[in-house]
Structures are given as C-alpha cells and as structure tokens.
Amino acid sequence: MAYVCELGTGQRIYLDNQGTQTVVTVSSGGQGQQQQSSSSFTTGQWTSSPEVFQTPQGAIIKITTNQGEHNIQIQGNSIGVTSRASEGGGQRMQVQQTSSTSASSGFSMPPMEPMKPMEPMEPMKPMKMGDMEMSMNPMQMRMGNMQMNMGSTSQPIRRFCSQCGATIEPSDRFCSHCGHRLS
Ligand SMILES: [Zn+2]
C-alpha cells in the first residue's frame, strides 16, 4: 500500500514499501510544469504507517520497519537519509493511503481516445508518375519503353517499339507508329 502526503508548499510526497525498499517520490509544481524526483532506500518492511513531519527546510519522513526506525529528509527535490530525529521539530502532516504509486497519476489525465479503426483502403487507381504508369487488374506497369504485365496469362504477350513505345505485333518488321526498324 502506498501513502501520499501533501505538504503545504505545493509538494506532494509519495511513499511506497516495495519488499524491503521504501520508495520516496517528491513531486512539486502544477500540471504541465511538474517536477518529480524519486529515491528508494533499503529500510525493511514497514511495521506501521509512515509519518511525515514538515520542517522549515522541507520534510522528514519517519519509517518504522522490522529493521528499526529510519528518517528520510526531503529538502527541495533532494531526498536523503538523515539521522536527525523527526520528533525534534516540525509539524506532523496527514498521511493518506493511496492506490497510486506514481505522482503523475495523482493528476487527472484525460482518458486516451481509442484508436480509430483504419479506414479500408481505397481500391488502387492507375498511377502515373513521370513516364511510369501502373495499373491493377491485371497488374501492368509501364516505364518509358518498358512494360511489365503481371498476373495475367490470358493476354497475349505484346511487344513494344523500342523507339517510341507503341504497341507492335510480333510479326511487324517496322513500327507502325514511328517506322523504327524492329529487330
Ligand atoms: Zn515506334
């Protein structure tokens, strides 16, 4: 179970006991300009709820575990273990249980919109780029004087003039379009 403590300074302290680790997260600032720093200390398992005391410099967290008492000092965004007794000074702050272990989830985030389903692809239109043409069904591709037919075996194999690209019959000796002599 994690705990959260709001300091009057706008800082928020998150405490979590993960195994024998105490994870301390300090977040400050509002949404958008939020600063957050996190440290973890080997303290042992908590035997009681953590206590937080606000001090002029920041806060001192008192952790009681099966390994004894630990004091963690927070100054600004720096988190460190201190031997200073927490009872000496400072105001005891209210520590609340929270299901949140992350400071950022303390702020309400707009729920993610579900992804729109992909729109079905439009059937491919004949495409033309420069001297390249492509069309589907049957797949044909034409680049300059070169033409490729794919997926269609019913069409007779056509030839093209190497000079101008016009369609020629296999029996033609000369291109009917430009007169180029065909090999
Ligand atoms: Zn020709």
Backbone and ligand atoms as CSV (ligand in chain L), in Angstrom:
chain,resi,resn,atom,element,x,y,z
A,1,MET,N,N,0.848,-1.196,0.000
A,1,MET,CA,C,0.000,0.000,0.000
A,1,MET,C,C,0.883,1.245,0.000
A,2,ALA,N,N,0.539,2.161,-0.795
A,2,ALA,CA,C,1.311,3.400,-0.890
A,2,ALA,C,C,0.612,4.498,-0.087
A,3,TYR,N,N,1.408,5.501,0.264
A,3,TYR,CA,C,0.879,6.622,1.048
A,3,TYR,C,C,1.242,7.916,0.335
A,4,VAL,N,N,0.407,8.885,0.526
A,4,VAL,CA,C,0.668,10.190,-0.051
A,4,VAL,C,C,0.492,11.237,1.040
A,5,CYS,N,N,1.355,12.243,0.996
A,5,CYS,CA,C,1.280,13.335,1.970
A,5,CYS,C,C,1.437,14.644,1.222
A,6,GLU,N,N,0.488,15.528,1.405
A,6,GLU,CA,C,0.555,16.849,0.774
A,6,GLU,C,C,1.230,17.803,1.736
A,7,LEU,N,N,2.324,18.382,1.323
A,7,LEU,CA,C,2.931,19.439,2.130
A,7,LEU,C,C,2.260,20.755,1.751
A,8,GLY,N,N,2.273,21.669,2.667
A,8,GLY,CA,C,1.643,22.942,2.369
A,8,GLY,C,C,2.339,23.722,1.272
A,9,THR,N,N,3.552,23.322,0.937
A,9,THR,CA,C,4.364,24.080,-0.012
A,9,THR,C,C,4.049,23.748,-1.459
A,10,GLY,N,N,3.031,22.928,-1.658
A,10,GLY,CA,C,2.738,22.504,-3.021
A,10,GLY,C,C,3.448,21.218,-3.388
A,11,GLN,N,N,4.284,20.741,-2.463
A,11,GLN,CA,C,4.955,19.477,-2.715
A,11,GLN,C,C,4.062,18.331,-2.272
A,12,ARG,N,N,4.234,17.240,-2.916
A,12,ARG,CA,C,3.459,16.050,-2.606
A,12,ARG,C,C,4.462,14.905,-2.488
A,13,ILE,N,N,4.330,14.155,-1.428
A,13,ILE,CA,C,5.269,13.068,-1.177
A,13,ILE,C,C,4.530,11.749,-1.310
A,14,TYR,N,N,5.067,10.888,-2.127
A,14,TYR,CA,C,4.511,9.546,-2.260
A,14,TYR,C,C,5.468,8.568,-1.597
A,15,LEU,N,N,4.916,7.686,-0.820
A,15,LEU,CA,C,5.714,6.693,-0.112
A,15,LEU,C,C,5.179,5.320,-0.449
A,16,ASP,N,N,6.099,4.435,-0.751
A,16,ASP,CA,C,5.670,3.084,-1.065
A,16,ASP,C,C,6.691,2.120,-0.501
A,17,ASN,N,N,6.207,1.013,-0.021
A,17,ASN,CA,C,7.074,-0.028,0.519
A,17,ASN,C,C,7.027,-1.200,-0.450
A,18,GLN,N,N,8.138,-1.404,-1.133
A,18,GLN,CA,C,8.204,-2.488,-2.116
A,18,GLN,C,C,9.237,-3.481,-1.612
A,19,GLY,N,N,8.764,-4.556,-1.011
A,19,GLY,CA,C,9.674,-5.516,-0.396
A,19,GLY,C,C,10.353,-4.854,0.790
A,20,THR,N,N,11.667,-4.788,0.751
A,20,THR,CA,C,12.402,-4.125,1.833
A,20,THR,C,C,12.795,-2.713,1.433
A,21,GLN,N,N,12.295,-2.258,0.287
A,21,GLN,CA,C,12.636,-0.929,-0.215
A,21,GLN,C,C,11.528,0.059,0.121
A,22,THR,N,N,11.937,1.212,0.575
A,22,THR,CA,C,10.993,2.315,0.701
A,22,THR,C,C,11.247,3.267,-0.461
A,23,VAL,N,N,10.233,3.456,-1.245
A,23,VAL,CA,C,10.358,4.326,-2.417
A,23,VAL,C,C,9.713,5.662,-2.068
A,24,VAL,N,N,10.508,6.715,-2.188
A,24,VAL,CA,C,10.034,8.061,-1.877
A,24,VAL,C,C,10.019,8.854,-3.173
A,25,THR,N,N,8.879,9.410,-3.481
A,25,THR,CA,C,8.756,10.240,-4.682
A,25,THR,C,C,8.242,11.608,-4.245
A,26,VAL,N,N,8.948,12.639,-4.663
A,26,VAL,CA,C,8.537,14.001,-4.350
A,26,VAL,C,C,8.144,14.662,-5.653
A,27,SER,N,N,6.945,15.191,-5.685
A,27,SER,CA,C,6.558,15.935,-6.881
A,27,SER,C,C,6.152,17.332,-6.458
A,28,SER,N,N,6.484,18.263,-7.289
A,28,SER,CA,C,6.136,19.651,-6.992
A,28,SER,C,C,5.728,20.330,-8.277
A,29,GLY,N,N,5.042,21.430,-8.120
A,29,GLY,CA,C,4.596,22.169,-9.292
A,29,GLY,C,C,3.267,21.637,-9.772
A,30,GLY,N,N,2.672,22.391,-10.632
A,30,GLY,CA,C,1.360,22.013,-11.132
A,30,GLY,C,C,1.477,21.160,-12.365
A,31,GLN,N,N,0.335,20.890,-12.891
A,31,GLN,CA,C,0.294,20.086,-14.101
A,31,GLN,C,C,0.983,20.835,-15.234
A,32,GLY,N,N,1.768,20.137,-15.996
A,32,GLY,CA,C,2.470,20.788,-17.095
A,32,GLY,C,C,3.887,21.139,-16.724
A,33,GLN,N,N,4.072,21.733,-15.534
A,33,GLN,CA,C,5.436,22.069,-15.129
A,33,GLN,C,C,5.824,21.257,-13.895
A,34,GLN,N,N,5.336,20.060,-13.854
A,34,GLN,CA,C,5.545,19.220,-12.692
A,34,GLN,C,C,6.981,18.710,-12.646
A,35,GLN,N,N,7.547,18.824,-11.461
A,35,GLN,CA,C,8.879,18.261,-11.248
A,35,GLN,C,C,8.724,17.074,-10.326
A,36,GLN,N,N,9.518,16.077,-10.570
A,36,GLN,CA,C,9.373,14.872,-9.783
A,36,GLN,C,C,10.728,14.228,-9.603
A,37,SER,N,N,11.006,13.816,-8.374
A,37,SER,CA,C,12.225,13.053,-8.150
A,37,SER,C,C,11.890,11.900,-7.222
A,38,SER,N,N,12.610,10.827,-7.410
A,38,SER,CA,C,12.275,9.606,-6.699
A,38,SER,C,C,13.555,8.937,-6.223
A,39,SER,N,N,13.512,8.384,-5.029
A,39,SER,CA,C,14.637,7.626,-4.497
A,39,SER,C,C,14.099,6.426,-3.756
A,40,SER,N,N,14.913,5.393,-3.689
A,40,SER,CA,C,14.487,4.251,-2.896
A,40,SER,C,C,15.589,3.883,-1.917
A,41,PHE,N,N,15.177,3.452,-0.759
A,41,PHE,CA,C,16.101,3.138,0.327
A,41,PHE,C,C,15.777,1.750,0.849
A,42,THR,N,N,16.806,1.045,1.235
A,42,THR,CA,C,16.586,-0.249,1.869
A,42,THR,C,C,16.305,-0.011,3.343
A,43,THR,N,N,15.071,-0.210,3.707
A,43,THR,CA,C,14.667,0.075,5.082
A,43,THR,C,C,14.117,-1.151,5.784
A,44,GLY,N,N,13.744,-2.154,5.023
A,44,GLY,CA,C,12.996,-3.264,5.599
A,44,GLY,C,C,11.510,-3.034,5.409
A,45,GLN,N,N,10.758,-3.989,5.876
A,45,GLN,CA,C,9.304,-3.892,5.695
A,45,GLN,C,C,8.696,-3.011,6.763
A,46,TRP,N,N,7.806,-2.169,6.331
A,46,TRP,CA,C,7.147,-1.264,7.264
A,46,TRP,C,C,6.337,-2.072,8.276
A,47,THR,N,N,6.423,-1.659,9.502
A,47,THR,CA,C,5.584,-2.279,10.525
A,47,THR,C,C,4.445,-1.350,10.937
A,48,SER,N,N,4.533,-0.094,10.522
A,48,SER,CA,C,3.410,0.813,10.751
A,48,SER,C,C,3.412,1.859,9.640
A,49,SER,N,N,2.377,2.652,9.616
A,49,SER,CA,C,2.270,3.672,8.574
A,49,SER,C,C,3.399,4.686,8.724
A,50,PRO,N,N,3.897,5.195,7.611
A,50,PRO,CA,C,4.934,6.222,7.716
A,50,PRO,C,C,4.374,7.520,8.280
A,51,GLU,N,N,5.265,8.282,8.895
A,51,GLU,CA,C,4.851,9.584,9.418
A,51,GLU,C,C,5.671,10.655,8.714
A,52,VAL,N,N,5.042,11.765,8.467
A,52,VAL,CA,C,5.719,12.867,7.782
A,52,VAL,C,C,5.634,14.108,8.655
A,53,PHE,N,N,6.786,14.747,8.832
A,53,PHE,CA,C,6.854,15.979,9.616
A,53,PHE,C,C,7.378,17.081,8.716
A,54,GLN,N,N,6.646,18.145,8.664
A,54,GLN,CA,C,7.093,19.264,7.846
A,54,GLN,C,C,8.083,20.112,8.634
A,55,THR,N,N,9.181,20.444,8.002
A,55,THR,CA,C,10.225,21.258,8.629
A,55,THR,C,C,10.398,22.517,7.802
A,56,PRO,N,N,11.101,23.505,8.342
A,56,PRO,CA,C,11.329,24.719,7.528
A,56,PRO,C,C,12.061,24.417,6.227
A,57,GLN,N,N,12.896,23.390,6.231
A,57,GLN,CA,C,13.664,23.065,5.020
A,57,GLN,C,C,12.890,22.168,4.062
A,58,GLY,N,N,11.912,21.484,4.545
A,58,GLY,CA,C,11.210,20.521,3.697
A,58,GLY,C,C,10.384,19.593,4.550
A,59,ALA,N,N,10.817,18.366,4.626
A,59,ALA,CA,C,10.056,17.408,5.424
A,59,ALA,C,C,10.959,16.276,5.858
A,60,ILE,N,N,10.576,15.634,6.928
A,60,ILE,CA,C,11.260,14.434,7.385
A,60,ILE,C,C,10.223,13.324,7.464
A,61,ILE,N,N,10.582,12.199,6.865
A,61,ILE,CA,C,9.672,11.054,6.859
A,61,ILE,C,C,10.216,10.040,7.850
A,62,LYS,N,N,9.373,9.602,8.700
A,62,LYS,CA,C,9.763,8.594,9.688
A,62,LYS,C,C,9.155,7.268,9.265
A,63,ILE,N,N,10.037,6.314,9.019
A,63,ILE,CA,C,9.610,4.985,8.584
A,63,ILE,C,C,9.945,4.011,9.699
A,64,THR,N,N,8.972,3.289,10.134
A,64,THR,CA,C,9.220,2.253,11.138
A,64,THR,C,C,9.085,0.895,10.462
A,65,THR,N,N,10.163,0.128,10.526
A,65,THR,CA,C,10.173,-1.160,9.847
A,65,THR,C,C,10.651,-2.233,10.815
A,66,ASN,N,N,10.644,-3.457,10.314
A,66,ASN,CA,C,11.151,-4.563,11.117
A,66,ASN,C,C,12.672,-4.463,11.325
A,67,GLN,N,N,13.302,-3.493,10.681
A,67,GLN,CA,C,14.731,-3.267,10.906
A,67,GLN,C,C,14.966,-2.009,11.737
A,68,GLY,N,N,13.921,-1.450,12.262
A,68,GLY,CA,C,14.095,-0.270,13.107
A,68,GLY,C,C,13.497,0.963,12.466
A,69,GLU,N,N,13.951,2.101,12.964
A,69,GLU,CA,C,13.375,3.361,12.534
A,69,GLU,C,C,14.316,4.059,11.554
A,70,HIS,N,N,13.753,4.590,10.513
A,70,HIS,CA,C,14.548,5.309,9.510
A,70,HIS,C,C,13.952,6.693,9.327
A,71,ASN,N,N,14.824,7.654,9.154
A,71,ASN,CA,C,14.374,9.011,8.880
A,71,ASN,C,C,14.886,9.419,7.507
A,72,ILE,N,N,14.004,9.890,6.717
A,72,ILE,CA,C,14.355,10.340,5.369
A,72,ILE,C,C,14.016,11.814,5.279
A,73,GLN,N,N,15.006,12.582,4.884
A,73,GLN,CA,C,14.829,14.027,4.833
A,73,GLN,C,C,14.599,14.472,3.396
A,74,ILE,N,N,13.680,15.378,3.249
A,74,ILE,CA,C,13.413,15.940,1.927
A,74,ILE,C,C,13.687,17.431,1.990
A,75,GLN,N,N,14.571,17.865,1.113
A,75,GLN,CA,C,14.857,19.297,1.005
A,75,GLN,C,C,14.739,19.651,-0.459
A,76,GLY,N,N,13.762,20.444,-0.775
A,76,GLY,CA,C,13.517,20.732,-2.181
A,76,GLY,C,C,13.172,19.442,-2.875
A,77,ASN,N,N,13.925,19.112,-3.909
A,77,ASN,CA,C,13.678,17.854,-4.589
A,77,ASN,C,C,14.739,16.814,-4.255
A,78,SER,N,N,15.575,17.079,-3.256
A,78,SER,CA,C,16.581,16.091,-2.891
A,78,SER,C,C,16.070,15.259,-1.724
A,79,ILE,N,N,16.349,13.986,-1.824
A,79,ILE,CA,C,15.838,13.036,-0.852
A,79,ILE,C,C,17.045,12.304,-0.268
A,80,GLY,N,N,17.157,12.263,1.031
A,80,GLY,CA,C,18.292,11.577,1.627
A,80,GLY,C,C,17.957,11.055,3.010
A,81,VAL,N,N,18.748,10.078,3.415
A,81,VAL,CA,C,18.555,9.527,4.755
A,81,VAL,C,C,19.205,10.477,5.751
A,82,THR,N,N,18.542,10.690,6.845
A,82,THR,CA,C,19.097,11.569,7.866
A,82,THR,C,C,19.013,10.857,9.208
A,83,SER,N,N,19.929,11.213,10.066
A,83,SER,CA,C,19.880,10.632,11.410
A,83,SER,C,C,19.113,11.537,12.364
A,84,ARG,N,N,18.711,12.678,11.825
A,84,ARG,CA,C,18.038,13.651,12.666
A,84,ARG,C,C,16.703,13.098,13.175
A,85,ALA,N,N,16.472,13.300,14.411
A,85,ALA,CA,C,15.229,12.791,14.987
A,85,ALA,C,C,14.055,13.598,14.460
A,86,SER,N,N,13.045,12.898,14.024
A,86,SER,CA,C,11.928,13.603,13.397
A,86,SER,C,C,11.045,14.304,14.426
A,87,GLU,N,N,11.083,13.821,15.632
A,87,GLU,CA,C,10.193,14.418,16.626
A,87,GLU,C,C,10.689,15.788,17.084
A,88,GLY,N,N,11.950,16.063,16.808
A,88,GLY,CA,C,12.553,17.289,17.318
A,88,GLY,C,C,11.827,18.540,16.887
A,89,GLY,N,N,11.433,18.597,15.691
A,89,GLY,CA,C,10.737,19.791,15.230
A,89,GLY,C,C,9.857,19.446,14.069
A,90,GLY,N,N,9.112,20.383,13.663
A,90,GLY,CA,C,8.273,20.178,12.506
A,90,GLY,C,C,6.879,19.762,12.891
A,91,GLN,N,N,6.026,19.997,11.963
A,91,GLN,CA,C,4.603,19.759,12.187
A,91,GLN,C,C,4.234,18.431,11.556
A,92,ARG,N,N,3.560,17.638,12.294
A,92,ARG,CA,C,3.181,16.336,11.757
A,92,ARG,C,C,2.091,16.511,10.702
A,93,MET,N,N,2.330,15.921,9.544
A,93,MET,CA,C,1.404,16.082,8.431
A,93,MET,C,C,0.535,14.841,8.303
A,94,GLN,N,N,-0.605,15.045,7.682
A,94,GLN,CA,C,-1.519,13.932,7.481
A,94,GLN,C,C,-1.050,13.074,6.310
A,95,VAL,N,N,-0.971,11.786,6.555
A,95,VAL,CA,C,-0.549,10.843,5.523
A,95,VAL,C,C,-1.751,9.985,5.161
A,96,GLN,N,N,-2.022,9.939,3.881
A,96,GLN,CA,C,-3.193,9.182,3.429
A,96,GLN,C,C,-2.765,7.993,2.596
A,97,GLN,N,N,-3.527,6.947,2.721
A,97,GLN,CA,C,-3.281,5.793,1.858
A,97,GLN,C,C,-3.759,6.119,0.452
A,98,THR,N,N,-3.029,5.614,-0.492
A,98,THR,CA,C,-3.424,5.825,-1.875
A,98,THR,C,C,-3.145,4.560,-2.657
A,99,SER,N,N,-3.958,4.346,-3.645
A,99,SER,CA,C,-3.686,3.200,-4.513
A,99,SER,C,C,-2.670,3.565,-5.577
A,100,SER,N,N,-2.374,4.859,-5.632
A,100,SER,CA,C,-1.464,5.316,-6.673
A,100,SER,C,C,-0.038,5.250,-6.174
A,101,THR,N,N,0.855,4.699,-6.934
A,101,THR,CA,C,2.262,4.682,-6.565
A,101,THR,C,C,3.051,5.668,-7.397
A,102,SER,N,N,2.371,6.381,-8.253
A,102,SER,CA,C,3.071,7.306,-9.137
A,102,SER,C,C,2.493,8.704,-8.941
A,103,ALA,N,N,3.365,9.651,-8.826
A,103,ALA,CA,C,2.913,11.005,-8.584
A,103,ALA,C,C,2.087,11.531,-9.752
A,104,SER,N,N,2.457,11.117,-10.953
A,104,SER,CA,C,1.790,11.702,-12.113
A,104,SER,C,C,0.343,11.246,-12.195
A,105,SER,N,N,0.047,10.063,-11.644
A,105,SER,CA,C,-1.333,9.611,-11.742
A,105,SER,C,C,-2.210,10.306,-10.704
A,106,GLY,N,N,-1.609,11.112,-9.862
A,106,GLY,CA,C,-2.412,11.887,-8.940
A,106,GLY,C,C,-3.189,12.971,-9.652
A,107,PHE,N,N,-2.755,13.328,-10.812
A,107,PHE,CA,C,-3.482,14.315,-11.592
A,107,PHE,C,C,-4.416,13.594,-12.547
A,108,SER,N,N,-5.538,14.232,-12.789
A,108,SER,CA,C,-6.483,13.581,-13.687
A,108,SER,C,C,-6.033,13.789,-15.119
A,109,MET,N,N,-5.802,12.692,-15.770
A,109,MET,CA,C,-5.408,12.760,-17.164
A,109,MET,C,C,-6.634,12.474,-18.016
A,110,PRO,N,N,-6.792,13.157,-19.116
A,110,PRO,CA,C,-7.923,12.809,-19.992
A,110,PRO,C,C,-7.736,11.386,-20.493
A,111,PRO,N,N,-8.802,10.624,-20.492
A,111,PRO,CA,C,-8.640,9.240,-20.947
A,111,PRO,C,C,-8.214,9.193,-22.402
A,112,MET,N,N,-7.394,8.235,-22.693
A,112,MET,CA,C,-6.934,8.084,-24.073
A,112,MET,C,C,-8.113,7.759,-24.974
A,113,GLU,N,N,-8.172,8.439,-26.077
A,113,GLU,CA,C,-9.221,8.100,-27.029
A,113,GLU,C,C,-8.840,6.816,-27.742
A,114,PRO,N,N,-9.811,5.941,-27.886
A,114,PRO,CA,C,-9.454,4.704,-28.604
A,114,PRO,C,C,-9.068,5.024,-30.036
A,115,MET,N,N,-8.145,4.246,-30.533
A,115,MET,CA,C,-7.695,4.469,-31.907
A,115,MET,C,C,-8.851,4.252,-32.869
A,116,LYS,N,N,-8.931,5.128,-33.835
A,116,LYS,CA,C,-9.931,4.941,-34.873
A,116,LYS,C,C,-9.552,3.722,-35.701
A,117,PRO,N,N,-10.538,2.912,-36.021
A,117,PRO,CA,C,-10.183,1.777,-36.890
A,117,PRO,C,C,-9.702,2.301,-38.238
A,118,MET,N,N,-8.770,1.583,-38.795
A,118,MET,CA,C,-8.235,2.001,-40.086
A,118,MET,C,C,-9.353,2.006,-41.124
A,119,GLU,N,N,-9.381,3.053,-41.900
A,119,GLU,CA,C,-10.362,3.071,-42.974
A,119,GLU,C,C,-9.909,2.090,-44.055
A,120,PRO,N,N,-10.887,1.417,-44.631
A,120,PRO,CA,C,-10.470,0.449,-45.661
A,120,PRO,C,C,-9.765,1.167,-46.799
A,121,MET,N,N,-8.770,0.507,-47.307
A,121,MET,CA,C,-8.011,1.103,-48.403
A,121,MET,C,C,-8.906,1.272,-49.624
A,122,GLU,N,N,-8.761,2.399,-50.225
A,122,GLU,CA,C,-9.477,2.576,-51.493
A,122,GLU,C,C,-8.837,1.676,-52.533
A,123,PRO,N,N,-9.650,1.172,-53.442
A,123,PRO,CA,C,-9.019,0.369,-54.497
A,123,PRO,C,C,-7.992,1.216,-55.238
A,124,MET,N,N,-6.922,0.569,-55.560
A,124,MET,CA,C,-5.820,1.310,-56.147
A,124,MET,C,C,-6.194,1.797,-57.536
A,125,LYS,N,N,-5.924,3.062,-57.721
A,125,LYS,CA,C,-6.227,3.640,-59.030
A,125,LYS,C,C,-4.970,3.558,-59.890
A,126,PRO,N,N,-5.196,3.570,-61.187
A,126,PRO,CA,C,-4.000,3.627,-62.038
A,126,PRO,C,C,-3.138,4.806,-61.630
A,127,MET,N,N,-1.878,4.576,-61.598
A,127,MET,CA,C,-0.961,5.562,-61.049
A,127,MET,C,C,-0.047,6.011,-62.168
A,128,LYS,N,N,0.234,7.262,-62.170
A,128,LYS,CA,C,1.147,7.755,-63.196
A,128,LYS,C,C,2.141,8.697,-62.558
A,129,MET,N,N,3.405,8.392,-62.745
A,129,MET,CA,C,4.459,9.271,-62.230
A,129,MET,C,C,5.463,9.444,-63.346
A,130,GLY,N,N,5.594,10.641,-63.810
A,130,GLY,CA,C,6.533,10.888,-64.884
A,130,GLY,C,C,6.206,9.989,-66.057
A,131,ASP,N,N,7.164,9.187,-66.473
A,131,ASP,CA,C,6.887,8.298,-67.594
A,131,ASP,C,C,6.583,6.886,-67.109
A,132,MET,N,N,6.207,6.789,-65.830
A,132,MET,CA,C,5.874,5.475,-65.299
A,132,MET,C,C,4.372,5.388,-65.077
A,133,GLU,N,N,3.783,4.352,-65.534
A,133,GLU,CA,C,2.362,4.131,-65.314
A,133,GLU,C,C,2.179,2.771,-64.667
A,134,MET,N,N,1.214,2.705,-63.807
A,134,MET,CA,C,0.948,1.434,-63.150
A,134,MET,C,C,-0.556,1.298,-63.013
A,135,SER,N,N,-1.057,0.150,-63.285
A,135,SER,CA,C,-2.474,-0.094,-63.060
A,135,SER,C,C,-2.644,-1.527,-62.584
A,136,MET,N,N,-3.740,-1.739,-61.905
A,136,MET,CA,C,-4.005,-3.055,-61.328
A,136,MET,C,C,-5.070,-3.756,-62.146
A,137,ASN,N,N,-5.080,-5.066,-62.007
A,137,ASN,CA,C,-6.162,-5.887,-62.580
A,137,ASN,C,C,-6.305,-5.730,-64.071
A,138,PRO,N,N,-5.542,-6.348,-64.862
A,138,PRO,CA,C,-4.330,-7.061,-64.461
A,138,PRO,C,C,-3.241,-6.067,-64.155
A,139,MET,N,N,-2.324,-6.493,-63.352
A,139,MET,CA,C,-1.273,-5.566,-62.963
A,139,MET,C,C,-0.383,-5.288,-64.162
A,140,GLN,N,N,-0.289,-4.027,-64.420
A,140,GLN,CA,C,0.538,-3.615,-65.548
A,140,GLN,C,C,1.419,-2.483,-65.081
A,141,MET,N,N,2.597,-2.493,-65.541
A,141,MET,CA,C,3.488,-1.416,-65.174
A,141,MET,C,C,4.220,-0.993,-66.429
A,142,ARG,N,N,4.296,0.258,-66.573
A,142,ARG,CA,C,4.917,0.738,-67.796
A,142,ARG,C,C,5.873,1.856,-67.423
A,143,MET,N,N,7.064,1.742,-67.875
A,143,MET,CA,C,8.075,2.764,-67.606
A,143,MET,C,C,8.754,3.063,-68.920
A,144,GLY,N,N,8.517,4.215,-69.416
A,144,GLY,CA,C,9.132,4.571,-70.679
A,144,GLY,C,C,8.788,3.526,-71.735
A,145,ASN,N,N,9.782,2.868,-72.246
A,145,ASN,CA,C,9.555,1.876,-73.279
A,145,ASN,C,C,9.342,0.486,-72.697
A,146,MET,N,N,9.427,0.379,-71.419
A,146,MET,CA,C,9.356,-0.936,-70.802
A,146,MET,C,C,7.961,-1.155,-70.246
A,147,GLN,N,N,7.436,-2.281,-70.461
A,147,GLN,CA,C,6.140,-2.595,-69.878
A,147,GLN,C,C,6.167,-3.982,-69.276
A,148,MET,N,N,5.559,-4.082,-68.131
A,148,MET,CA,C,5.505,-5.361,-67.442
A,148,MET,C,C,4.048,-5.720,-67.226
A,149,ASN,N,N,3.716,-6.943,-67.494
A,149,ASN,CA,C,2.379,-7.439,-67.187
A,149,ASN,C,C,2.517,-8.543,-66.149
A,150,MET,N,N,1.711,-8.438,-65.141
A,150,MET,CA,C,1.789,-9.449,-64.088
A,150,MET,C,C,0.412,-9.987,-63.805
A,151,GLY,N,N,0.339,-11.214,-63.456
A,151,GLY,CA,C,-0.915,-11.798,-63.002
A,151,GLY,C,C,-1.917,-12.004,-64.115
A,152,SER,N,N,-1.511,-11.884,-65.297
A,152,SER,CA,C,-2.442,-12.083,-66.399
A,152,SER,C,C,-1.778,-12.966,-67.430
A,153,THR,N,N,-2.298,-14.156,-67.549
A,153,THR,CA,C,-1.732,-15.067,-68.542
A,153,THR,C,C,-2.626,-15.176,-69.755
A,154,SER,N,N,-3.838,-14.626,-69.655
A,154,SER,CA,C,-4.756,-14.767,-70.781
A,154,SER,C,C,-4.407,-13.798,-71.898
A,155,GLN,N,N,-3.748,-12.698,-71.522
A,155,GLN,CA,C,-3.428,-11.715,-72.555
A,155,GLN,C,C,-2.268,-12.228,-73.392
A,156,PRO,N,N,-2.359,-12.021,-74.677
A,156,PRO,CA,C,-1.192,-12.380,-75.488
A,156,PRO,C,C,-0.009,-11.497,-75.125
A,157,ILE,N,N,1.155,-12.050,-75.273
A,157,ILE,CA,C,2.356,-11.262,-74.994
A,157,ILE,C,C,2.478,-10.195,-76.066
A,158,ARG,N,N,2.513,-8.979,-75.623
A,158,ARG,CA,C,2.600,-7.871,-76.574
A,158,ARG,C,C,4.011,-7.336,-76.568
A,159,ARG,N,N,4.363,-6.790,-77.677
A,159,ARG,CA,C,5.693,-6.182,-77.782
A,159,ARG,C,C,5.515,-4.690,-78.031
A,160,PHE,N,N,6.565,-3.986,-77.770
A,160,PHE,CA,C,6.513,-2.531,-77.903
A,160,PHE,C,C,7.736,-2.058,-78.645
A,161,CYS,N,N,7.512,-1.035,-79.394
A,161,CYS,CA,C,8.604,-0.443,-80.155
A,161,CYS,C,C,9.651,0.088,-79.193
A,162,SER,N,N,10.897,-0.262,-79.431
A,162,SER,CA,C,11.957,0.197,-78.529
A,162,SER,C,C,12.253,1.678,-78.727
A,163,GLN,N,N,11.744,2.254,-79.783
A,163,GLN,CA,C,11.991,3.664,-80.057
A,163,GLN,C,C,10.912,4.553,-79.449
A,164,CYS,N,N,9.639,4.212,-79.725
A,164,CYS,CA,C,8.577,5.111,-79.285
A,164,CYS,C,C,7.621,4.468,-78.296
A,165,GLY,N,N,7.700,3.161,-78.121
A,165,GLY,CA,C,6.852,2.522,-77.121
A,165,GLY,C,C,5.500,2.101,-77.640
A,166,ALA,N,N,5.224,2.324,-78.876
A,166,ALA,CA,C,3.918,1.940,-79.405
A,166,ALA,C,C,3.789,0.418,-79.426
A,167,THR,N,N,2.543,-0.042,-79.341
A,167,THR,CA,C,2.308,-1.487,-79.385
A,167,THR,C,C,2.565,-1.995,-80.801
A,168,ILE,N,N,3.272,-3.074,-80.881
A,168,ILE,CA,C,3.537,-3.653,-82.205
A,168,ILE,C,C,3.181,-5.119,-82.175
A,169,GLU,N,N,2.886,-5.635,-83.315
A,169,GLU,CA,C,2.603,-7.065,-83.422
A,169,GLU,C,C,3.930,-7.798,-83.551
A,170,PRO,N,N,3.987,-9.040,-83.047
A,170,PRO,CA,C,5.248,-9.781,-83.162
A,170,PRO,C,C,5.697,-9.946,-84.608
A,171,SER,N,N,4.729,-9.894,-85.509
A,171,SER,CA,C,5.099,-10.089,-86.913
A,171,SER,C,C,5.589,-8.804,-87.568
A,172,ASP,N,N,5.392,-7.688,-86.920
A,172,ASP,CA,C,5.794,-6.421,-87.544
A,172,ASP,C,C,7.301,-6.335,-87.700
A,173,ARG,N,N,7.719,-5.817,-88.800
A,173,ARG,CA,C,9.134,-5.602,-89.015
A,173,ARG,C,C,9.482,-4.148,-88.747
A,174,PHE,N,N,8.494,-3.286,-88.923
A,174,PHE,CA,C,8.704,-1.869,-88.661
A,174,PHE,C,C,7.599,-1.389,-87.731
A,175,CYS,N,N,7.921,-0.437,-86.911
A,175,CYS,CA,C,6.910,0.144,-86.027
A,175,CYS,C,C,5.914,0.908,-86.870
A,176,SER,N,N,4.626,0.610,-86.646
A,176,SER,CA,C,3.599,1.295,-87.429
A,176,SER,C,C,3.439,2.740,-86.973
A,177,HIS,N,N,4.004,3.068,-85.825
A,177,HIS,CA,C,3.834,4.399,-85.298
A,177,HIS,C,C,4.962,5.318,-85.751
A,178,CYS,N,N,6.192,4.873,-85.579
A,178,CYS,CA,C,7.310,5.756,-85.897
A,178,CYS,C,C,8.177,5.226,-87.020
A,179,GLY,N,N,7.912,4.008,-87.440
A,179,GLY,CA,C,8.695,3.497,-88.551
A,179,GLY,C,C,10.037,2.910,-88.139
A,180,HIS,N,N,10.298,2.829,-86.860
A,180,HIS,CA,C,11.568,2.280,-86.387
A,180,HIS,C,C,11.688,0.838,-86.808
A,181,ARG,N,N,12.860,0.459,-87.275
A,181,ARG,CA,C,13.066,-0.908,-87.702
A,181,ARG,C,C,13.189,-1.808,-86.467
A,182,LEU,N,N,12.408,-2.859,-86.481
A,182,LEU,CA,C,12.378,-3.728,-85.303
A,182,LEU,C,C,13.303,-4.923,-85.540
A,183,SER,N,N,13.989,-5.308,-84.498
A,183,SER,CA,C,14.941,-6.398,-84.635
A,183,SER,C,C,14.209,-7.746,-84.602
L,1,ZN,ZN,ZN,7.974,3.178,-82.853
